[in-house]
């Protein structure tokens, strides 16, 4: 009985958090596709990028490429299946319904290699664009997201686009 009460309480909490996040999140107006993300990133090629975040542009591009690559090869660490099927699934549903995501913009992917602080911005952007292209043509089985759990190709494309757009809020050319 205590387990059922705890699970019910957990579920109600997840729904309440999700609803609050949904109301607070600004709505996105861009297409959530790999092509739209690549198009926005391509505008930064050769530009003098100004950024306001805690990571350099090269670190951001490397982080985004890691996330895209891990969707195809597997994330180094994942949240528990319970987390993925509750809080993770609710978070993704909220982001997808609003067409935008928000997250800690200097939070590394759990278990991913540390991002180099002296990386080359152009090379990192090229790597990111290559990762997007590889994902777009990838026909294999996708690996579960470390927080959201299993996603299909369309859902992952939206997640990647929202991730890119969220990080681009700290950039201007």
MARBA-3410 file (N, C-alpha, C, O; in Angstrom, 1 decimal):
173
0.8,-1.2,0.0,0.0,0.0,0.0,0.9,1.3,0.0,0.6,2.2,-0.7 ~ 2.0,1.2,0.8,2.8,2.4,0.8,3.5,2.7,-0.5,3.6,3.8,-0.9 ~ 3.8,1.6,-1.2,4.4,1.8,-2.6,3.5,2.4,-3.5,3.8,3.3,-4.3 ~ 2.2,2.0,-3.5,1.2,2.6,-4.4,1.0,4.1,-4.1,0.9,4.9,-5.0 ~ 0.9,4.4,-2.8,0.8,5.8,-2.4,2.0,6.6,-2.8,1.8,7.7,-3.3
3.2,6.0,-2.7,4.4,6.8,-3.1,4.4,7.0,-4.6,4.7,8.1,-5.1 ~ 4.0,6.0,-5.4,4.0,6.1,-6.8,2.9,7.1,-7.3,3.1,7.9,-8.2 ~ 1.7,7.1,-6.6,0.7,8.0,-6.9,1.1,9.5,-6.6,0.9,10.4,-7.4 ~ 1.8,9.6,-5.5,2.3,11.0,-5.1,3.4,11.4,-6.1,3.4,12.6,-6.5 ~ 4.3,10.5,-6.5,5.3,10.8,-7.5,4.7,11.2,-8.8,5.0,12.2,-9.4
3.7,10.4,-9.2,3.0,10.8,-10.5,2.3,12.1,-10.4,2.4,12.9,-11.4 ~ 1.6,12.4,-9.3,1.0,13.7,-9.2,2.0,14.9,-9.2,1.8,15.9,-9.8 ~ 3.1,14.6,-8.6,4.2,15.6,-8.5,4.8,15.9,-9.9,5.0,17.0,-10.3 ~ 5.0,14.8,-10.7,5.5,14.9,-12.0,4.5,15.7,-12.9,4.9,16.6,-13.7 ~ 3.2,15.4,-12.8,2.2,16.1,-13.6,2.2,17.6,-13.2,2.1,18.5,-14.1
2.3,17.9,-11.9,2.3,19.3,-11.5,3.5,20.1,-12.0,3.4,21.2,-12.4 ~ 4.7,19.4,-11.9,5.9,20.1,-12.4,5.8,20.3,-13.9,6.1,21.4,-14.4 ~ 5.3,19.3,-14.6,5.2,19.4,-16.0,4.2,20.5,-16.4,4.5,21.3,-17.3 ~ 3.1,20.6,-15.7,2.1,21.7,-16.0,2.7,23.1,-15.7,2.6,24.0,-16.5 ~ 3.5,23.2,-14.6,4.1,24.5,-14.3,5.2,24.8,-15.4,5.3,26.0,-15.8
5.9,23.8,-15.8,7.0,24.1,-16.8,6.3,24.5,-18.1,6.8,25.3,-18.8 ~ 5.2,23.8,-18.5,4.5,24.1,-19.7,4.1,25.5,-19.7,4.2,26.2,-20.7 ~ 3.5,26.0,-18.6,3.0,27.4,-18.6,4.1,28.4,-18.6,3.9,29.5,-19.2 ~ 5.3,28.1,-18.0,6.4,29.0,-18.0,7.2,29.1,-19.2,7.9,30.1,-19.5 ~ 7.2,28.0,-20.0,8.0,27.9,-21.2,7.5,28.8,-22.4,6.3,28.7,-22.7
8.4,29.6,-23.0,7.9,30.3,-24.2,7.7,29.4,-25.3,8.3,28.4,-25.4 ~ 6.7,29.7,-26.1,6.4,28.9,-27.3,7.4,29.1,-28.4,7.8,30.3,-28.7 ~ 7.9,28.1,-29.1,8.8,28.2,-30.2,8.0,28.4,-31.5,6.8,27.9,-31.6 ~ 8.6,29.0,-32.5,7.9,29.3,-33.7,8.6,28.7,-34.9,8.3,28.9,-36.0 ~ 9.7,28.0,-34.7,10.5,27.4,-35.8,10.2,26.0,-36.0,9.6,25.3,-35.1
10.4,25.6,-37.2,10.2,24.1,-37.5,11.2,23.3,-36.7,12.4,23.7,-36.7 ~ 10.8,22.3,-36.1,11.7,21.5,-35.3,12.2,20.3,-36.1,11.9,19.1,-35.9 ~ 13.1,20.6,-37.0,13.7,19.7,-37.9,15.2,19.8,-37.9,15.7,20.8,-37.5 ~ 15.8,18.7,-38.4,17.3,18.8,-38.6,17.6,19.9,-39.6,18.6,20.6,-39.4 ~ 16.9,20.0,-40.7,17.2,21.0,-41.7,17.1,22.4,-41.1,17.9,23.3,-41.4
16.1,22.7,-40.3,16.0,24.0,-39.7,17.1,24.3,-38.7,17.6,25.5,-38.7 ~ 17.5,23.3,-38.0,18.7,23.5,-37.0,20.0,23.8,-37.8,20.7,24.7,-37.5 ~ 20.2,23.0,-38.9,21.4,23.1,-39.7,21.4,24.4,-40.4,22.5,25.1,-40.5 ~ 20.3,24.9,-40.8,20.2,26.2,-41.5,20.6,27.3,-40.6,21.3,28.2,-41.0 ~ 20.1,27.3,-39.3,20.4,28.3,-38.4,21.9,28.3,-38.0,22.6,29.3,-37.9
22.5,27.1,-37.9,23.9,26.9,-37.6,24.8,27.4,-38.7,25.8,28.0,-38.5 ~ 24.3,27.1,-39.9,25.1,27.5,-41.1,25.3,29.0,-41.2,26.3,29.4,-41.7 ~ 24.4,29.8,-40.7,24.5,31.2,-40.7,25.7,31.7,-39.8,26.2,32.8,-40.0 ~ 26.2,30.8,-38.9,27.3,31.2,-38.1,28.7,30.9,-38.7,29.7,31.3,-38.1 ~ 28.7,30.2,-39.8,30.0,29.8,-40.4,30.7,31.1,-40.8,30.2,32.0,-41.6
31.9,31.2,-40.4,32.8,32.4,-40.7,32.4,33.7,-40.0,33.0,34.7,-40.2 ~ 31.4,33.6,-39.2,30.9,34.9,-38.5,31.7,35.1,-37.2,32.2,34.1,-36.6 ~ 31.8,36.3,-36.8,32.4,36.6,-35.5,31.3,36.4,-34.5,30.4,37.3,-34.3 ~ 31.3,35.3,-33.8,30.2,34.9,-32.9,30.4,35.6,-31.6,31.4,35.5,-30.9 ~ 29.3,36.2,-31.1,29.3,36.7,-29.8,28.4,35.8,-28.9,27.4,35.3,-29.4
28.9,35.5,-27.7,28.1,34.6,-26.9,28.1,35.2,-25.5,29.0,35.9,-25.0 ~ 27.0,34.8,-24.8,26.8,35.3,-23.4,26.9,34.2,-22.4,26.7,34.4,-21.2 ~ 27.1,33.0,-22.8,27.0,31.8,-21.9,28.4,31.5,-21.3,29.4,32.1,-21.4 ~ 28.3,30.4,-20.5,29.5,30.0,-19.7,30.4,29.1,-20.5,31.6,28.9,-20.1 ~ 30.0,28.6,-21.7,30.8,27.8,-22.5,31.2,28.6,-23.7,30.5,29.6,-24.1
32.4,28.3,-24.3,32.8,28.9,-25.6,31.9,28.4,-26.7,31.3,27.3,-26.5 ~ 31.8,29.1,-27.8,31.0,28.5,-28.9,31.5,27.1,-29.3,30.7,26.2,-29.6 ~ 32.8,26.9,-29.3,33.3,25.6,-29.7,32.8,24.5,-28.7,32.5,23.4,-29.1 ~ 32.8,24.8,-27.4,32.3,23.9,-26.5,30.8,23.6,-26.7,30.3,22.4,-26.6 ~ 30.0,24.6,-27.0,28.6,24.4,-27.3,28.4,23.5,-28.5,27.6,22.6,-28.4
29.1,23.8,-29.6,29.0,23.0,-30.8,29.4,21.5,-30.5,28.8,20.6,-31.0 ~ 30.5,21.3,-29.7,30.9,20.0,-29.4,29.8,19.3,-28.6,29.6,18.1,-28.8 ~ 29.3,19.9,-27.6,28.2,19.4,-26.7,27.0,19.0,-27.6,26.5,17.9,-27.4 ~ 26.6,19.8,-28.5,25.5,19.5,-29.3,25.8,18.3,-30.2,24.9,17.4,-30.4 ~ 27.0,18.2,-30.8,27.4,17.1,-31.6,27.4,15.8,-30.8,27.0,14.8,-31.3
27.9,15.9,-29.6,27.9,14.7,-28.7,26.5,14.2,-28.6,26.2,13.0,-28.7 ~ 25.5,15.1,-28.3,24.2,14.6,-28.0,23.6,14.0,-29.3,22.9,12.9,-29.2 ~ 23.8,14.5,-30.4,23.3,13.9,-31.7,24.0,12.6,-31.9,23.3,11.6,-32.3 ~ 25.3,12.5,-31.7,26.0,11.2,-32.0,25.5,10.2,-31.0,25.3,9.0,-31.4 ~ 25.3,10.5,-29.7,24.8,9.6,-28.7,23.4,9.0,-29.0,23.1,7.9,-28.6
22.6,9.8,-29.7,21.3,9.3,-30.1,21.4,8.1,-31.0,20.5,7.3,-31.1 ~ 22.6,8.0,-31.7,22.8,6.9,-32.6,23.6,5.8,-32.0,23.4,4.6,-32.4 ~ 24.6,6.1,-31.2,25.5,5.1,-30.6,25.2,4.7,-29.2,25.7,3.7,-28.7 ~ 24.4,5.5,-28.5,24.1,5.3,-27.1,24.8,6.3,-26.2,25.9,6.6,-26.4 ~ 24.0,6.7,-25.2,24.6,7.7,-24.2,25.4,6.9,-23.2,25.1,5.8,-22.8
26.5,7.6,-22.7,27.4,6.9,-21.8,26.7,6.6,-20.4,27.1,5.6,-19.8 ~ 25.8,7.4,-20.0,25.1,7.2,-18.7,23.6,7.6,-18.9,23.3,8.5,-19.7 ~ 22.7,6.9,-18.3,21.3,7.2,-18.4,20.7,7.3,-17.0,21.1,6.8,-16.1 ~ 19.6,8.1,-17.0,18.7,8.1,-15.8,18.0,6.8,-15.7,18.0,6.0,-16.7 ~ 17.4,6.5,-14.6,16.8,5.2,-14.4,15.6,5.1,-15.3,15.0,6.1,-15.8
15.2,3.9,-15.7,13.9,3.7,-16.5,12.7,4.4,-15.8,11.8,4.9,-16.5 ~ 12.6,4.4,-14.5,11.5,5.0,-13.8,11.5,6.5,-14.1,10.5,7.1,-14.4 ~ 12.7,7.1,-14.0,12.8,8.5,-14.3,12.4,8.8,-15.7,11.7,9.7,-16.0 ~ 13.0,8.0,-16.7,12.7,8.2,-18.1,11.2,8.1,-18.4,10.7,8.9,-19.2 ~ 10.5,7.2,-17.8,9.1,7.0,-18.1,8.2,7.9,-17.3,7.0,7.9,-17.6
8.7,8.7,-16.4,7.9,9.6,-15.6,8.4,11.1,-15.9,7.9,11.7,-16.9 ~ 9.3,11.6,-15.1,9.8,13.0,-15.3,10.4,13.2,-16.6,10.1,14.3,-17.2 ~ 11.1,12.3,-17.2,11.8,12.5,-18.5,10.7,12.6,-19.6,10.8,13.4,-20.4 ~ 9.8,11.7,-19.5,8.7,11.7,-20.6,7.9,12.9,-20.5,7.5,13.5,-21.5 ~ 7.6,13.3,-19.3,6.8,14.6,-19.1,7.5,15.8,-19.6,7.0,16.6,-20.3
8.8,15.9,-19.3,9.6,17.0,-19.7,9.7,17.0,-21.3,9.5,18.1,-21.8 ~ 9.9,15.9,-21.9,9.9,15.9,-23.4,8.6,16.3,-23.9,8.5,17.1,-24.9 ~ 7.5,15.8,-23.4,6.1,16.1,-23.8,5.9,17.6,-23.7,5.3,18.3,-24.6 ~ 6.3,18.2,-22.6,6.1,19.7,-22.4,6.9,20.4,-23.4,6.4,21.3,-24.1 ~ 8.2,20.1,-23.6,9.0,20.8,-24.6,8.4,20.6,-26.0,8.3,21.6,-26.7
8.0,19.4,-26.4,7.5,19.2,-27.7,6.2,20.0,-27.9,5.9,20.5,-29.0 ~ 5.3,20.0,-26.9,4.0,20.7,-27.0,4.2,22.2,-27.2,3.5,22.9,-27.8 ~ 5.3,22.8,-26.5,5.6,24.2,-26.6,6.5,24.5,-27.8,6.6,25.7,-28.3 ~ 7.1,23.5,-28.4,8.0,23.7,-29.5,9.3,24.4,-29.1,10.0,25.0,-29.9 ~ 9.7,24.3,-27.8,10.9,24.9,-27.3,11.3,24.1,-26.0,10.5,23.6,-25.3
12.6,24.2,-25.8,13.1,23.6,-24.5,13.9,24.6,-23.8,14.4,25.6,-24.4 ~ 14.1,24.3,-22.5,15.0,25.1,-21.7,15.7,24.1,-20.8,15.1,23.3,-20.2 ~ 17.0,24.3,-20.7,17.8,23.5,-19.8,19.0,24.2,-19.3,19.3,25.3,-19.9 ~ 19.7,23.7,-18.4,21.0,24.3,-17.9,22.0,24.3,-19.1,22.4,23.2,-19.6 ~ 22.4,25.5,-19.6,23.2,25.5,-20.8,24.6,25.2,-20.6,25.4,25.3,-21.6
25.0,24.9,-19.4,26.4,24.5,-19.2,26.4,23.1,-18.5,27.4,22.7,-17.8 ~ 25.3,22.4,-18.6,25.2,21.0,-18.0,25.7,20.0,-19.1,25.2,19.9,-20.1 ~ 26.8,19.3,-18.7,27.4,18.3,-19.7,26.4,17.1,-19.7,25.6,16.9,-18.8 ~ 26.6,16.4,-20.8,25.9,15.1,-20.9,26.5,14.2,-19.9,27.7,14.0,-19.9 ~ 25.7,13.5,-19.1,26.3,12.6,-18.1,27.2,11.5,-18.7,26.8,10.8,-19.6
28.4,11.5,-18.2,29.4,10.5,-18.7,30.1,10.9,-20.0,31.0,10.2,-20.4 ~ 29.8,12.0,-20.6,30.5,12.4,-21.8,31.8,13.0,-21.5,32.1,13.5,-20.4 ~ 32.8,12.9,-22.4,34.1,13.5,-22.2,34.0,15.0,-21.9,33.1,15.7,-22.4 ~ 34.9,15.5,-21.1,34.9,16.9,-20.8,35.2,17.7,-22.1,36.0,17.3,-22.9 ~ 34.5,18.8,-22.2,34.6,19.6,-23.4,35.9,20.5,-23.3,36.2,21.1,-22.3
36.7,20.5,-24.4,37.9,21.2,-24.4,37.6,22.7,-24.3,36.7,23.2,-25.0 ~ 38.4,23.4,-23.5,38.2,24.8,-23.4,38.9,25.6,-24.5,38.6,26.8,-24.6 ~ 39.8,25.0,-25.2,40.5,25.8,-26.3,40.2,25.2,-27.7,41.0,25.3,-28.5 ~ 39.0,24.7,-27.9,38.6,24.1,-29.1,38.5,25.1,-30.2,38.3,26.3,-30.0 ~ 38.6,24.7,-31.5,38.5,25.5,-32.6,37.0,25.7,-33.0,36.4,24.6,-33.2
36.5,26.9,-33.0,35.1,27.1,-33.3,34.6,26.6,-34.6,33.6,25.9,-34.7 ~ 35.4,26.9,-35.7,35.0,26.5,-37.0,35.0,24.9,-37.1,34.1,24.4,-37.7 ~ 36.0,24.3,-36.6,36.1,22.8,-36.6,34.9,22.2,-35.8,34.3,21.2,-36.2 ~ 34.6,22.8,-34.7,33.5,22.3,-33.8,32.1,22.5,-34.6,31.3,21.6,-34.5 ~ 32.0,23.6,-35.2,30.7,23.8,-36.0,30.6,22.9,-37.2,29.6,22.3,-37.4
31.8,22.6,-37.8,31.8,21.6,-38.9,31.4,20.3,-38.4,30.6,19.5,-39.1 ~ 31.9,19.9,-37.2,31.6,18.6,-36.7,30.1,18.5,-36.3,29.5,17.5,-36.6 ~ 29.6,19.6,-35.8,28.1,19.6,-35.5,27.3,19.4,-36.7,26.3,18.7,-36.7 ~ 27.6,20.2,-37.7,26.9,20.1,-39.0,27.0,18.7,-39.6,26.0,18.2,-40.1 ~ 28.1,18.1,-39.5,28.3,16.7,-40.0,27.5,15.7,-39.2,26.9,14.8,-39.7
27.4,15.9,-37.8,26.6,15.1,-37.0,25.1,15.2,-37.3,24.4,14.2,-37.4 ~ 24.7,16.4,-37.6,23.3,16.6,-38.0,23.0,15.9,-39.3,21.9,15.2,-39.5 ~ 23.9,16.0,-40.3,23.7,15.3,-41.6,23.7,13.8,-41.4,22.9,13.1,-42.0 ~ 24.6,13.3,-40.6,24.7,11.8,-40.3,23.3,11.4,-39.7,22.8,10.4,-40.1 ~ 22.9,12.1,-38.7,21.6,11.8,-38.1,20.5,11.8,-39.1,19.6,10.9,-39.1
20.4,12.8,-39.9,19.3,12.9,-40.9,19.2,11.7,-41.9,18.2,11.4,-42.3 ~ 20.4,11.2,-42.2,20.4,10.0,-43.1,20.5,8.7,-42.4,20.5,7.6,-43.1 ~ 20.6,8.7,-41.1,20.7,7.5,-40.3,19.5,6.6,-40.4,18.4,7.1,-40.2 ~ 19.7,5.3,-40.7,18.5,4.4,-40.9,18.5,3.3,-39.8,17.6,2.5,-39.8 ~ 19.5,3.3,-38.9,19.6,2.3,-37.9,18.7,2.6,-36.7,17.9,3.6,-36.7
18.7,1.7,-35.7,17.9,1.9,-34.5,18.5,3.0,-33.7,19.7,3.0,-33.5 ~ 17.6,3.8,-33.2,18.1,4.9,-32.3,18.1,4.4,-30.9,17.4,3.6,-30.4 ~ 19.1,5.0,-30.1,19.3,4.6,-28.7,18.4,5.5,-27.8,18.1,6.6,-28.2 ~ 18.0,5.0,-26.7,17.2,5.8,-25.8,17.9,7.1,-25.3,19.1,7.0,-25.1 ~ 17.2,8.2,-25.2,17.8,9.4,-24.7,18.1,9.2,-23.2,17.3,8.5,-22.5
19.1,9.8,-22.7,19.5,9.5,-21.3,18.5,10.0,-20.3,18.4,9.4,-19.2 ~ 17.7,11.0,-20.7,16.6,11.4,-19.7,15.2,11.2,-20.2,14.3,10.8,-19.4 ~ 15.0,11.3,-21.5,13.6,11.1,-22.1,13.3,9.7,-22.4,12.1,9.4,-22.6 ~ 14.2,8.8,-22.5,14.0,7.4,-22.8,13.8,7.2,-24.3,14.4,8.0,-25.1 ~ 13.2,6.2,-24.8,13.0,5.9,-26.2,12.3,7.0,-27.0,11.3,7.5,-26.5
12.9,7.4,-28.1,12.3,8.4,-29.0,12.4,7.9,-30.4,13.3,7.2,-30.7 ~ 11.4,8.2,-31.2,11.4,7.8,-32.6,12.2,8.9,-33.4,12.6,9.9,-32.8 ~ 12.4,8.7,-34.6,13.3,9.6,-35.4,12.7,11.0,-35.5,13.5,11.9,-35.3 ~ 11.4,11.1,-35.6,10.8,12.5,-35.6,10.9,13.1,-34.3,11.2,14.3,-34.2 ~ 10.7,12.4,-33.2,10.8,13.0,-31.9,12.3,13.4,-31.6,12.6,14.4,-31.0
13.2,12.5,-32.0,14.6,12.8,-31.8,15.0,14.1,-32.6,15.8,14.9,-32.1 ~ 14.6,14.2,-33.9,14.8,15.3,-34.7,14.4,16.6,-34.0,15.0,17.6,-33.9 ~ 13.1,16.5,-33.4,12.6,17.7,-32.7,13.5,18.0,-31.5,13.7,19.1,-31.2 ~ 13.8,16.9,-30.7,14.7,17.1,-29.5,16.0,17.8,-29.9,16.4,18.7,-29.2 ~ 16.6,17.3,-31.0,17.9,17.9,-31.4,17.7,19.3,-31.8,18.5,20.2,-31.5
16.7,19.6,-32.6,16.4,21.0,-33.0,16.2,21.9,-31.8,16.7,23.0,-31.7 ~ 15.3,21.5,-30.9,15.1,22.3,-29.7,16.3,22.5,-28.9,16.6,23.6,-28.4 ~ 17.2,21.5,-28.8,18.5,21.6,-28.1,19.3,22.6,-28.7,19.9,23.5,-28.1 ~ 19.5,22.6,-30.1,20.3,23.6,-30.8,19.7,25.0,-30.6,20.5,25.9,-30.2 ~ 18.4,25.1,-30.8,17.8,26.5,-30.6,17.9,27.0,-29.2,18.1,28.2,-29.0
17.8,26.1,-28.2,18.0,26.6,-26.8,19.4,27.1,-26.6,19.6,28.2,-26.0 ~ 20.4,26.4,-27.1,21.8,26.9,-27.0,22.0,28.2,-27.8,22.8,29.0,-27.4 ~ 21.4,28.3,-28.9,21.6,29.5,-29.8,21.0,30.8,-29.2,21.3,31.9,-29.7 ~ 20.2,30.7,-28.1,19.8,31.9,-27.5,20.9,32.7,-26.9,20.7,33.9,-26.5 ~ 22.0,32.0,-26.7,23.2,32.7,-26.1,24.1,33.3,-27.2,25.2,33.8,-26.8
23.8,33.1,-28.4,24.7,33.5,-29.5,24.1,34.7,-30.3,22.9,34.9,-30.4 ~ 25.0,35.5,-30.9,24.7,36.5,-31.9,25.9,36.6,-32.8,27.0,36.4,-32.4 ~ 25.6,36.9,-34.0,26.7,37.0,-35.0,27.0,38.5,-35.4,27.8,38.8,-36.2
END
